[in-house]
Amino acid sequence: MSFSQFINFLRARWVSALLVLLVTVSTTLGVSLVLPKQYTATANVLVDMRSPDPIAGMVLGGGISQSYMATQVDIIQSERVTRRVIAALRLSENPQLRADWIDATGGSGNYEAWLTTLLQKKLDVKPSRESNVINISYKATDPKFAAGLANSYVKAYLDTSLELRVDPAKRYNDFFDARAKELAANLDKAQAKLTAYQNANGILVTDERLDIETQRLNELNSQLVSLQALSAEANSRNAQAKSSADQLQDVINNPVVAGLRADLSRQEARLQEIESRLGSAHPQVVELMANIGSLRTRIAAETNRVTGSVNVNSRITRSREAEVKAALDEQRGRVQKMKAQRDEASAIMRDVDVARRAFESVSQRQNQTSLDSQANQTNITLLTPATEPAEHSSPKLLLNTLLSIFLGTLLAVGFALLRELLDRRVRSLEDISTALDIPVIGVLPKPSRSKAASLSPFVLPSNVVARLPSPGK
């Protein structure tokens, strides 16, 4: 259908179309005037996204904040919040609502569930797009009731949010409290074991005996090394004393032996002088020979005394070496024992440290959950309470009228088009050409009482015109 055909049938069917439009608009106006007026009260709450946990101070990211806001909206619309509103306003005791429930369900089902569904139908919760504000709106026929329900939903939401935060904290606090007591008992037990072990072995926290004993062990080891060197030297001197005592350094360096040897040398020199001059039988020669023999005897005795002292020193050195070695072995055993005791004490101390760290960790969590369980504030704040609306929110007469005019126009055009399709008529040259599927070659003037000429809607088909006589004949 072309635009001209559309205009033609609208001109022909304008009465019916106008009638449909008027009926639609009047019906909408009538229904809008008959419907009870609904009042919408709105309260605003602010959700602090910087610190959803006032005690822990946790900060949410962008993606998490959107999910957090959606969660808050779901909490407000939850059955738990609605049942708290019902309990706060004592709506379950309202006889009118109970009568409505009986009329609607015949008394079957749960009354509070039905009442919860009824209240949720008129609740509208919308978060702001560019802020952390949530708008809580409630619609009712009574403006005072609407404002009361909106404010009750806000209060129930705040109480529920606090309850959702406090209840898990209380349960965790009980768990951590029991766990802390158990770990405290384990810590006391480990500490008592460590104390008993320290007392039994004489180990103090600031015990330095191991360092002292280790130092003494090192000193004994040094002494043993020195004594071993002295013992080796003494053994060598003793062996030399047995083989060639007169060449022993101690004998050579001995002043008595040196003096006797010097006297011996002088006497021998004198003996040679006198003997050569007086002969060997001279009394002076005999006396000198006796003196020389006495000196040699004394030198031998002194040499034996020096070599004996070397032998004694060698035995003393060996004995001292054996004593130091025994003391070293004993000290080494003592140090090893003390190290073993210290290692065992360190193991017990590690158990104490592990028990202490576990107790401190659980105590810290227990303190945190204790604070959470005692919290009476949340990160949600009432921004604007709901007030009684002065004007009704629905029905909106102007909006309904405009919508009815728009929809009525569509219905009117549709009705006119339906009538035209059911009762098709020729209203233009295009209608004839389309209906007969033949071209139009001419038109006859339309008979009219006026002098003005106009085109006739009557059109001759080409085959009919072809049978007319030609103008030349």
C-alpha positions in Angstrom: 0.0 0.0 0.0 1.4 3.4 -1.0 1.3 6.5 1.1 -1.5 8.0 -1.1 -3.7 4.9 -0.7 -3.0 5.1 3.1 -4.2 8.7 3.2 -7.2 8.0 1.0 -8.5 5.2 3.3 -7.8 7.3 6.4 -9.9 10.0 4.9 -12.7 7.5 4.2 -12.5 5.8 7.6 -11.7 8.8 9.8 -15.0 8.5 11.7 -14.3 5.0 13.0 -10.7 5.8 13.7 -11.7 8.9 15.7 -14.2 6.8 17.6 -11.6 4.2 18.6 -9.2 7.0 19.7 -11.9 8.6 21.8 -12.9 5.3 23.4 -9.3 4.5 24.2 -8.6 7.9 25.8 -11.8 8.1 27.7 -11.4 4.5 29.0 -7.8 5.3 30.1 -9.0 8.5 31.8 -11.8 6.7 33.5 -9.7 3.9 34.8 -7.1 6.4 36.0 -9.7 8.4 37.9 -11.3 5.2 39.3 -8.1 3.6 40.5 -7.1 4.3 44.1 -4.2 6.8 44.5 -0.9 5.3 45.4 1.7 7.2 47.4 5.4 6.4 47.3 7.7 7.2 50.2 11.4 7.0 49.7 14.3 6.7 52.2 18.0 6.9 51.3 20.9 5.0 53.0 24.6 5.5 52.4 26.9 2.5 52.1 30.5 3.4 53.1 32.5 1.5 50.5 35.9 2.7 51.8 35.6 0.6 55.0 32.9 -2.1 54.9 34.4 -3.5 58.1 34.8 -0.6 60.6 37.1 -2.6 62.8 39.3 -4.3 60.2 39.2 -1.3 57.9 39.1 -3.4 54.7 38.8 -1.4 51.5 37.0 -2.8 48.5 38.0 -2.6 44.9 35.9 -1.4 42.0 34.6 -4.8 40.8 34.0 -6.0 44.4 32.2 -2.8 45.3 29.6 -3.4 42.6 29.0 -6.9 43.8 28.8 -5.5 47.4 26.1 -3.0 46.4 24.2 -5.7 44.6 24.4 -7.9 47.7 23.1 -5.0 49.9 20.1 -4.6 47.5 19.4 -8.4 47.8 19.6 -8.2 51.6 17.0 -5.3 51.7 14.7 -7.3 49.5 15.2 -10.5 51.4 12.5 -12.3 53.4 14.5 -11.9 56.6 14.3 -8.1 56.4 10.6 -8.2 55.6 9.8 -10.5 58.5 11.7 -8.1 60.8 9.5 -5.3 59.4 6.4 -7.4 60.1 7.5 -8.1 63.6 8.5 -4.4 64.3 5.1 -3.1 63.0 3.2 -6.0 64.4 1.4 -6.4 61.1 0.7 -10.1 61.7 -1.7 -8.9 64.4 -3.6 -6.6 62.0 -7.2 -8.0 61.6 -7.7 -6.3 58.3 -4.7 -7.9 56.8 -5.6 -11.3 58.2 -9.1 -10.9 56.7 -7.5 -10.0 53.3 -5.4 -13.2 53.6 -8.5 -15.3 54.3 -10.3 -13.8 51.3 -7.3 -14.3 49.0 -6.3 -17.8 50.1 -9.2 -19.1 51.9 -7.1 -19.5 55.0 -4.7 -21.9 53.5 -0.9 -21.6 53.6 1.3 -19.6 55.9 0.0 -16.1 56.8 3.4 -14.5 57.4 4.7 -15.9 54.1 1.7 -14.4 52.3 2.2 -11.1 54.1 5.9 -11.1 53.3 5.1 -11.6 49.6 2.5 -8.9 49.7 4.9 -6.3 51.3 7.7 -7.2 48.9 5.6 -6.6 45.8 5.3 -2.9 46.7 8.9 -2.5 47.7 11.3 -0.9 45.3 15.1 -0.9 46.0 17.4 0.9 43.5 21.1 1.7 44.0 22.3 5.0 42.5 24.5 4.6 39.4 27.2 7.1 40.3 27.2 6.9 44.1 27.0 4.6 47.1 23.4 5.6 48.0 20.6 3.1 47.9 17.0 4.3 47.5 14.4 2.3 49.4 10.8 3.1 48.2 7.5 1.8 49.3 4.1 2.3 47.6 0.8 2.3 49.5 -2.6 3.9 49.4 -1.9 5.6 52.7 1.0 8.1 52.6 1.6 7.7 56.3 1.7 3.9 55.9 4.1 4.2 53.0 6.5 6.4 54.9 6.3 4.1 57.9 7.0 1.0 55.8 10.0 2.7 54.1 11.5 3.8 57.4 10.8 0.3 58.9 12.6 -1.3 56.0 15.6 1.0 56.6 15.7 0.1 60.3 15.3 -3.6 59.6 18.0 -3.4 57.0 20.4 -1.7 59.4 19.6 -4.2 62.2 19.9 -7.2 59.8 23.3 -5.9 58.5 24.6 -5.6 62.0 23.2 -9.0 62.9 24.8 -10.6 59.8 28.1 -9.2 60.9 27.8 -9.9 64.7 26.3 -13.4 64.7 29.2 -15.1 62.8 31.7 -13.1 64.9 30.0 -14.5 68.0 30.2 -18.0 66.8 33.9 -17.6 65.8 34.6 -15.9 69.1 33.3 -19.0 70.9 35.4 -21.2 68.8 38.5 -19.2 69.2 37.9 -18.8 72.9 37.8 -22.6 73.3 40.8 -23.0 71.1 42.7 -20.3 73.0 42.1 -22.1 76.3 43.3 -25.4 74.8 46.4 -23.8 73.5 47.0 -22.0 76.7 46.9 -25.3 78.5 49.4 -26.8 76.0 51.7 -23.8 76.5 51.6 -24.1 80.3 52.4 -27.8 79.9 55.3 -27.2 77.6 56.6 -24.4 79.9 56.3 -26.7 83.0 58.2 -29.4 81.2 61.0 -27.0 80.2 61.2 -25.6 83.8 61.4 -29.1 85.3 64.1 -30.2 82.8 66.1 -27.0 83.6 65.8 -27.5 87.3 66.8 -31.2 87.0 69.9 -30.4 85.0 70.8 -27.0 86.5 70.2 -25.2 83.2 69.2 -21.5 83.4 67.9 -19.3 80.7 71.1 -17.2 80.9 73.3 -20.3 81.6 76.9 -19.7 80.5 78.4 -22.9 81.8 78.6 -24.5 78.4 80.8 -21.6 77.2 83.0 -21.8 80.3 83.3 -25.6 80.0 84.1 -25.3 76.4 86.7 -22.7 77.1 88.2 -25.0 79.8 88.2 -27.8 77.3 90.1 -25.7 74.8 92.6 -24.8 77.6 93.1 -28.4 78.5 93.6 -29.3 74.9 96.3 -26.5 74.6 98.0 -27.8 77.8 98.0 -31.3 76.5 99.6 -30.2 73.3 102.3 -28.3 75.2 102.9 -31.3 77.6 103.1 -33.7 74.7 105.9 -31.5 73.2 107.6 -31.3 76.6 107.3 -35.0 77.1 108.8 -35.7 73.7 111.7 -33.5 74.5 112.1 -35.0 78.0 112.1 -38.5 76.5 114.7 -37.5 74.0 116.9 -36.0 76.7 116.4 -39.1 78.9 117.5 -41.3 76.1 120.5 -39.1 75.5 121.3 -39.2 79.2 121.4 -43.0 79.1 123.6 -43.2 76.1 125.9 -40.3 76.5 125.3 -38.5 79.7 128.4 -36.3 79.5 127.2 -34.8 76.2 123.8 -34.0 77.6 123.1 -30.3 77.4 121.9 -30.2 81.0 125.2 -31.7 82.1 127.2 -29.3 80.0 125.2 -26.3 81.2 125.4 -27.4 84.8 127.7 -24.9 86.7 128.8 -27.5 89.3 129.9 -29.9 86.6 131.4 -27.1 84.6 133.4 -26.0 87.7 134.5 -29.5 88.5 135.6 -30.1 84.9 137.5 -26.8 85.0 139.3 -27.9 88.2 139.9 -31.3 86.6 141.5 -29.7 83.6 143.8 -27.5 85.8 144.8 -30.5 88.0 145.5 -32.6 84.9 147.6 -29.9 83.4 149.5 -29.4 86.7 149.9 -33.2 87.0 151.5 -33.4 83.6 153.9 -30.5 84.5 154.9 -32.0 87.9 155.1 -35.5 86.6 157.4 -34.5 83.8 159.6 -32.7 86.2 159.5 -34.8 89.4 158.4 -38.2 88.2 155.3 -40.3 88.9 156.5 -41.5 92.3 156.8 -38.1 93.7 154.3 -37.4 96.6 153.0 -34.3 94.9 152.2 -36.3 91.8 150.5 -39.0 93.8 148.5 -36.3 95.6 147.5 -34.7 92.3 146.4 -38.1 91.0 144.3 -38.6 94.0 142.8 -35.2 93.6 142.1 -35.9 89.9 140.4 -39.2 90.8 138.3 -37.4 93.4 137.3 -34.8 90.9 136.3 -37.4 88.3 134.3 -39.2 90.9 132.5 -35.9 91.8 131.9 -35.2 88.1 130.4 -38.6 87.6 128.3 -38.2 90.7 127.1 -34.7 89.6 126.4 -36.0 86.1 124.4 -38.9 87.5 122.5 -36.4 89.6 121.7 -34.2 86.5 120.7 -37.2 84.4 118.6 -38.5 87.2 116.8 -35.1 87.4 116.2 -35.4 83.6 114.8 -38.8 84.1 112.6 -37.5 86.9 111.4 -34.6 84.8 110.6 -37.0 82.0 108.5 -39.1 84.3 106.8 -36.0 85.8 106.1 -34.8 82.3 104.6 -38.1 81.2 102.6 -38.2 84.4 101.4 -34.7 83.9 100.6 -35.5 80.3 98.5 -38.5 81.4 96.7 -36.4 84.0 95.9 -33.6 81.5 94.8 -36.2 78.9 92.5 -37.8 81.5 91.2 -34.4 82.5 90.7 -33.5 78.8 88.7 -36.7 78.2 86.6 -36.0 81.3 86.1 -32.4 80.2 85.2 -33.5 76.7 82.6 -35.9 78.1 81.2 -33.2 80.4 80.9 -30.7 77.4 79.3 -33.4 75.2 76.8 -34.1 78.0 76.1 -30.5 78.5 75.6 -30.1 74.7 73.2 -33.0 74.7 71.3 -31.4 77.6 71.3 -28.1 75.9 70.0 -29.6 72.7 67.3 -31.4 74.5 66.4 -28.2 76.3 66.4 -26.3 73.0 64.0 -28.9 71.6 61.7 -28.4 74.6 62.1 -24.6 74.1 61.1 -24.9 70.5 58.0 -26.8 71.6 57.3 -23.9 74.0 57.9 -21.3 71.2 55.5 -23.2 68.9 52.9 -23.4 71.5 53.3 -19.7 72.4 53.1 -18.6 68.7 49.9 -20.7 68.2 48.4 -19.3 71.4 49.3 -15.7 70.4 47.9 -16.2 66.9 44.6 -17.6 68.2 44.5 -15.0 70.9 44.8 -12.3 68.3 42.0 -13.8 66.2 39.9 -14.2 69.4 40.4 -10.5 70.3 39.4 -9.5 66.7 36.3 -11.6 66.8 35.5 -10.4 70.3 35.5 -6.8 69.0 33.4 -7.8 66.0 30.9 -9.6 68.2 30.5 -6.5 70.4 30.1 -4.1 67.5 27.0 -1.9 67.4 27.7 0.1 64.3 27.9 -0.8 60.6 29.2 0.9 57.5 25.6 1.7 56.5 24.1 5.1 57.5 20.6 6.5 57.1 21.0 9.5 54.8 17.4 10.7 54.4 14.4 9.2 56.2 11.1 8.8 54.4 8.5 11.4 54.8 4.8 11.4 54.0 4.5 12.2 50.3 2.2 15.2 49.6 1.2 14.0 46.1 0.3 10.6 44.9 2.7 8.8 42.6 0.1 6.8 40.7 -2.0 6.9 38.7 -0.3 9.7 36.7 -3.1 11.3 34.8 -1.0 13.3 32.4 1.3 10.5 31.5 -1.6 8.0 31.2 -3.4 10.5 28.9 -0.4 10.9 26.7 0.1 7.2 26.5 -3.6 6.6 25.8 -3.5 9.2 22.9 -0.4 7.4 21.5 -1.8 3.9 21.9 -5.3 5.1 20.8 -3.9 6.5 17.6 -2.2 3.2 16.9 -5.4 1.3 17.6 -7.5 3.8 15.5 -5.2 3.4 12.5 -5.1 -0.4 13.0 -8.9 -0.5 13.2 -9.3 1.6 10.1 -6.9 -0.5 8.2 -8.7 -3.7 9.3 -12.0 -2.3 8.1 -10.4 -1.2 4.8 -9.0 -4.7 4.2 -12.4 -6.3 5.0 -14.3 -3.9 2.8 -12.0 -3.0 -0.1 -13.2 0.0 -2.3 -11.8 1.9 -5.3 -10.7 5.3 -4.1 -8.0 6.2 -6.7 -6.6 5.4 -10.1 -3.9 3.4 -8.4 -6.6 1.2 -6.8 -8.1 0.3 -10.2 -4.7 -0.4 -11.8 -3.7 -2.6 -8.8 -7.0 -4.4 -8.7 -7.4 -5.2 -12.4 -3.7 -5.4 -13.2 -4.1 -3.4 -16.4 -2.8 0.1 -17.2 -5.0 3.2 -17.3 -5.0 5.0 -20.6 -7.5 7.7 -19.9 -10.1 9.2 -17.6 -13.5 10.7 -18.0 -14.5 14.0 -16.4 -16.3 13.6 -13.2 -19.9 14.8 -13.3 -20.4 17.6 -10.9 -22.8 20.3 -10.2 -20.1 22.8 -9.8 -18.5 24.4 -12.8 -15.0 23.4 -11.7 -13.9 20.3 -13.6 -12.4 17.4 -11.8 -11.1 14.0 -12.6 -13.7 11.2 -12.5 -12.8 8.1 -10.4 -14.2 6.1 -13.3 -11.5 4.7 -15.6 -12.0 2.8 -18.8 -9.9 -0.2 -19.3 -7.6 -0.2 -22.4 -9.4 -3.1 -24.0 -12.7 -1.3 -23.8 -11.3 1.9 -25.2 -9.8 0.0 -28.0 -13.2 -1.0 -29.2 -14.5 2.5 -29.4 -14.7 4.2 -32.8 -11.7 6.4 -33.7 -12.1 10.1 -33.7 -11.4 10.4 -37.5 -14.5 8.5 -38.6 
